[in-house]
Amino acid sequence: MAGSGRIGFWTLANVLTLSRIPFGIAFWFVTDRPTWALAVMIVGGATDLVDGAVARKVGQAGRNGVGAWLDPVCDKFFMLSMVAALLTVRRPEPWIVVAIAAREIVVVPLALAYRLVPGVRRRISYDFRAGRPGKLATVAQFAALTAMLFGSVVLPWIAALAGIVGLAAAGDYVRRALRAAAPPDPSCVRRR
């Protein structure tokens, strides 16, 4: 619809975001070849950096746009797909998988409740974009997955760090949601 001010679904930023789905699937086919798997991780991860920059450059970044919910969904798919693929090939100790996926284990059910329970959506206008803790958790997860991919002896330490940072990021998401749900402080409302 020309001139309506609405942004379509198939923007460059959204296509870059959606590309993490085939990268997550491709990872399954190269998990036994660490160099190729690392390349898929890097390119898929790079789309996460580029999609936001593209959206901001063309004025499509915003909490109410499609990218505001599409980006975290594709991020979670990409990360969980890589964890699942490595789990089947490398067979790490279960606690390592739980630590690496700690953020997703907490955040995905909360995000599903937000999207599927109408009363929650009416009460909270939530911004799903990652804050600093979320970005740090992603970096820690990628480091742990790389250590697992190459069979590094430091994997337990990096996985533990990813778990701690992931839980801190999940706490940040919950804190932001609670802040969004809180009624305005009456002492801050100006009297007319």
C-alpha positions, 0 to 999 in steps of 0.5 A, spaced: 500 500 500 503 506 497 504 512 502 500 508 508 507 508 512 507 501 513 513 497 512 512 490 508 515 484 511 520 482 506 525 488 507 532 487 507 533 487 514 527 481 515 530 477 510 537 477 513 534 475 520 530 470 516 537 467 513 538 464 520 533 459 519 537 456 513 544 457 517 541 453 523 539 447 518 545 447 515 549 447 521 546 440 522 550 438 515 557 440 517 557 439 525 562 433 524 567 438 520 569 443 525 571 448 520 565 448 516 561 449 522 565 455 524 564 458 518 556 457 518 556 460 525 560 466 523 556 467 517 549 466 521 552 470 527 554 476 522 547 476 519 545 478 527 549 484 527 548 486 520 540 486 520 539 491 526 544 495 522 540 495 516 534 496 519 536 502 523 539 505 517 533 505 513 529 507 519 525 500 520 528 499 527 523 500 532 519 496 537 513 495 534 516 493 527 516 485 525 523 485 526 522 487 533 519 480 534 522 476 528 529 477 530 529 474 537 525 468 534 530 467 529 536 468 534 533 462 538 532 458 533 539 459 530 542 458 537 538 452 539 539 448 532 546 449 533 546 446 540 541 440 538 546 439 532 552 439 537 549 435 542 547 429 537 554 429 534 559 431 540 555 428 546 557 433 551 555 432 559 547 434 560 549 440 564 554 443 559 548 443 554 543 446 560 548 451 561 549 454 554 542 454 553 540 457 560 537 463 557 533 460 552 530 455 557 528 461 561 526 466 556 523 462 550 517 459 555 516 467 557 516 469 550 511 464 548 506 466 554 507 473 552 505 471 544 500 466 546 496 469 552 492 475 550 491 478 557 499 478 558 499 482 551 494 487 553 498 488 560 505 489 557 508 492 551 514 489 551 520 490 547 524 484 545 530 487 543 536 484 547 540 489 552 547 488 553 546 482 558 543 479 552 548 481 547 554 478 552 550 472 553 550 471 545 557 472 545 558 467 551 554 462 547 558 462 541 564 461 545 562 455 548 559 452 542 566 453 538 569 450 544 564 444 544 565 444 536 573 443 537 573 439 543 576 444 547 578 442 554 576 449 557 569 447 554 566 446 562 569 453 564 566 457 558 559 453 558 559 455 566 560 462 564 555 462 558 550 459 563 551 465 568 551 470 563 545 467 560 541 467 566 543 474 568 540 476 561 534 472 562 533 476 569 534 482 565 529 480 560 524 479 566 526 485 569 524 489 563 518 486 563 516 487 570 518 494 569 513 495 563 507 491 566 508 496 573 502 501 573 505 508 573 508 511 579 502 516 581 507 521 585 510 522 578 504 524 575 503 531 574 497 535 577 493 539 572 
